[in-house]
Amino acid sequence: MSAEFELTVPDSVAADENAIELLRMWWSKEEPVMSVKPAFHDPIKFGELLAYAARHMAHGYAVRHGHNETAAYHRILEGLSNVIKADNVRTVAEPVSPEGGNA
């Protein structure tokens, strides 16, 4: 993977012994691929996490690409809505190798 697309663990997370990684996402071969850990007992917490992620990503589009932050946020919500309404979204679980991935 190109260094341009690598993410680093924030210092505040690295310093928190109780931090939990819940989700890793990639865009690979023209589709989303992810590794998930349903760590919350109540799924509503994951919905809240996604809402925070949408807000933060809109800010990222404003900073990195010069988008209007509010417009970027609404485009993100439009994408979410499109997938929620779609009837062709399915989960495909990949086999887990004993060695695991290299991410």
Buried (B, 14 or more C-beta within 10 A) or exposed (E): EEEEEEEEEEEEEEEEEEEEEBBEEEEEEEEEEEBEEEEBEEEEEBEEEEEEEBBEEBBEBBEEEEBEBEEBBEBBEEEEEEEEEEEEEEEEEEEEEEEEEEE
